Amino acid sequence: MLTTLESRSYLGPEQYALADWRRTINDLYSQIRLMPDPEKAWKVWHGVRSDLYANHMMSPVPEKLQQNFVEIEVFDYDPGMRFYVGLEDAVHETLEYNLGDDGSSSIKRIAKTVGLADDLGAELDVFWIEGYGGGLFIPFKDESSGKETYGGGRYLVDAIKGSDLGLNSDGKLILDFNFSYNPSCSMSEKFVCPLAPPQNRIPVKVLAGERLQSWVE
């Protein structure tokens, strides 16, 4: 079972390193989707990602801080923050993002979740990343944003990075906020990330997943 990455050097062009990072994340999510115990899967997720942040060439942790980096700071696992949601159609709306040197990107709202409002007070818009390949994208903010968690919000699903817990046996989308994570731009100015739009704000504190990292300058 994959619990940490083997120690290895990451040499070669930046593109190769990025491909390696994405391959590792895809492999990680492929593994944890098969694990029957969500909390054990979360521990593997946290361990592998912490190792990437500490050692990988594409880590968003600034190089001068990597030497003393131990692990990503997260809240304790909360089983009550795991949901199985349906989807309903929503008015399609396209949002454009300026990604600096990476150009621009657009996402289209394609659906809305069904199954979060009773516990969290709101549903979330589900977006499709436009362009070749596409994929689902679900960012969010909550009442902890800018306090206990990153002010720009966090990601639940990002198909480009392979972060997707999939569907349960009933065909419902698995949204586990314990696996929510900060975009790379929260840690380094060299990254520009699409952030959660205003409509994807949850009106309660979601104290699960990645915290605001205390080491970020």
C-alpha positions in Angstrom: 0.0 0.0 0.0 1.2 3.5 -0.9 1.6 5.5 2.3 4.6 7.7 1.5 6.6 8.3 -1.6 9.9 6.7 -2.0 12.8 9.1 -1.7 13.9 10.1 -5.2 15.3 13.0 -7.0 13.2 15.0 -9.4 15.4 16.0 -12.2 14.6 17.2 -15.7 12.5 19.9 -17.2 9.7 21.5 -15.1 7.1 19.9 -17.4 8.4 16.4 -16.5 8.2 17.3 -12.8 4.6 18.6 -13.2 3.7 15.4 -15.1 5.2 13.4 -12.2 3.2 15.4 -9.6 -0.1 14.9 -11.5 0.6 11.2 -12.0 1.3 10.8 -8.3 -1.9 12.5 -7.3 -3.9 10.5 -9.8 -2.4 7.3 -8.4 -3.2 8.4 -4.9 -6.8 9.1 -5.6 -7.1 5.8 -7.5 -5.9 4.1 -4.4 -8.0 5.9 -1.8 -11.2 5.5 -3.9 -10.8 1.7 -3.3 -10.3 1.9 0.4 -13.4 1.0 2.4 -12.5 3.1 5.5 -12.7 6.8 4.7 -10.6 7.9 7.7 -7.7 5.5 6.8 -7.9 6.8 3.2 -7.7 10.3 4.5 -4.5 9.4 6.5 -2.9 8.0 3.4 -4.0 11.2 1.4 -2.5 13.4 4.1 0.8 11.4 4.3 1.4 11.3 0.5 0.6 14.9 0.0 2.7 16.0 2.9 5.6 14.1 1.4 5.1 15.7 -2.0 5.1 19.1 -0.3 8.3 18.4 1.5 10.3 16.8 -1.3 8.9 17.4 -4.8 10.3 19.9 -7.3 6.8 21.2 -8.0 5.9 21.7 -4.3 4.1 25.0 -3.6 6.1 25.2 -0.4 8.9 27.8 -1.0 12.2 26.2 -1.4 13.7 27.9 1.6 11.0 26.4 3.8 11.0 22.9 2.4 14.0 21.7 4.5 12.1 22.1 7.7 8.7 21.2 6.4 7.0 18.4 8.3 3.4 18.0 7.1 0.4 19.9 5.8 -1.6 21.3 8.6 -5.2 19.8 8.7 -8.1 19.6 11.0 -8.8 16.2 12.7 -10.9 13.9 10.6 -14.7 14.5 11.0 -16.9 11.7 9.7 -19.9 14.1 9.7 -18.2 16.1 6.9 -18.6 13.3 4.3 -21.6 13.6 2.0 -23.1 11.7 -0.9 -24.9 14.1 -3.1 -27.1 14.1 -6.1 -26.9 16.7 -8.9 -29.6 18.8 -10.5 -29.4 20.9 -13.6 -28.5 24.5 -13.2 -28.5 27.5 -15.5 -25.3 27.3 -17.4 -22.9 30.2 -16.8 -19.3 30.6 -17.9 -16.7 32.2 -15.6 -13.4 33.4 -16.9 -10.1 33.4 -14.9 -6.9 35.3 -15.7 -4.1 32.9 -14.8 -1.2 35.2 -15.4 1.6 33.7 -17.5 -0.6 30.6 -18.0 -3.1 32.6 -19.9 -6.8 32.4 -19.2 -9.2 29.6 -18.3 -12.9 29.2 -18.2 -15.3 27.1 -16.2 -19.0 26.5 -16.9 -21.6 25.9 -14.2 -23.4 22.7 -15.2 -25.2 21.5 -12.1 -25.9 22.1 -8.4 -25.5 19.6 -5.6 -28.5 18.1 -3.8 -27.7 16.9 -0.3 -25.6 19.5 1.5 -28.1 22.2 2.5 -29.7 20.4 5.5 -26.3 20.2 7.2 -24.3 23.1 5.7 -27.0 25.6 4.9 -26.3 25.7 1.1 -25.7 23.7 -2.0 -22.7 24.1 -4.2 -22.4 24.8 -7.9 -20.6 22.2 -9.9 -18.4 23.4 -12.7 -17.0 21.9 -15.9 -13.5 23.0 -16.9 -13.7 24.0 -20.5 -11.0 23.1 -23.0 -9.5 19.9 -24.1 -10.3 17.0 -21.7 -12.4 19.1 -19.4 -13.4 17.7 -16.0 -15.4 18.6 -12.9 -14.3 21.5 -10.6 -15.9 22.3 -7.2 -14.3 25.1 -5.2 -15.9 26.6 -2.1 -15.6 29.1 0.6 -17.1 29.0 4.1 -17.3 31.0 7.3 -13.8 29.9 8.3 -12.3 31.3 5.1 -9.7 34.0 6.0 -9.7 32.9 9.6 -9.0 29.2 10.2 -8.7 28.4 6.5 -7.4 30.1 3.4 -9.3 33.3 2.5 -9.6 32.4 -1.2 -11.4 29.1 -0.5 -10.5 25.5 -1.0 -11.0 22.8 -3.6 -13.2 19.6 -3.2 -12.9 18.3 -6.7 -10.4 19.3 -9.4 -10.2 16.9 -12.4 -7.1 18.6 -13.8 -5.2 17.5 -10.8 -7.0 14.2 -10.5 -8.5 15.0 -7.1 -11.9 13.3 -7.2 -13.3 10.8 -4.8 -15.7 9.4 -7.4 -19.2 8.0 -6.9 -20.7 5.7 -4.2 -22.6 2.5 -5.0 -25.8 4.5 -5.5 -24.2 6.7 -8.1 -24.0 9.8 -5.9 -21.0 12.1 -5.9 -18.8 11.7 -2.9 -17.9 15.1 -1.4 -15.8 14.6 1.7 -14.7 18.0 3.1 -11.9 16.3 5.1 -10.2 16.0 1.7 -10.6 19.7 0.8 -7.3 21.4 0.2 -5.8 24.8 -0.4 -4.9 26.0 -3.9 -1.2 26.3 -4.6 -1.5 30.1 -4.8 -2.2 30.2 -1.0 1.4 29.2 -0.4 3.4 30.8 -3.1 3.1 33.9 -5.3 4.5 32.0 -8.3 1.1 30.3 -8.7 -2.2 31.8 -9.9 -5.3 29.8 -9.2 -9.0 30.0 -10.0 -10.7 30.8 -6.7 -14.2 30.0 -5.4 -16.9 32.2 -7.0 -19.3 34.1 -4.6 -22.2 31.7 -5.1 -20.1 28.8 -3.7 -20.0 30.1 -0.1 -21.2 27.9 2.7 -22.8 29.9 5.5 -21.2 27.9 8.4 -17.6 27.0 9.4 -16.2 23.9 7.7 -13.5 22.9 10.1 -12.4 19.9 8.0 -9.6 19.5 5.5 -6.6 21.7 5.1 -6.2 24.6 7.5 -4.6 28.0 6.9 -0.9 27.0 7.0 0.9 28.7 9.8 4.2 28.7 8.0 3.0 30.7 5.0 4.7 34.1 5.0 
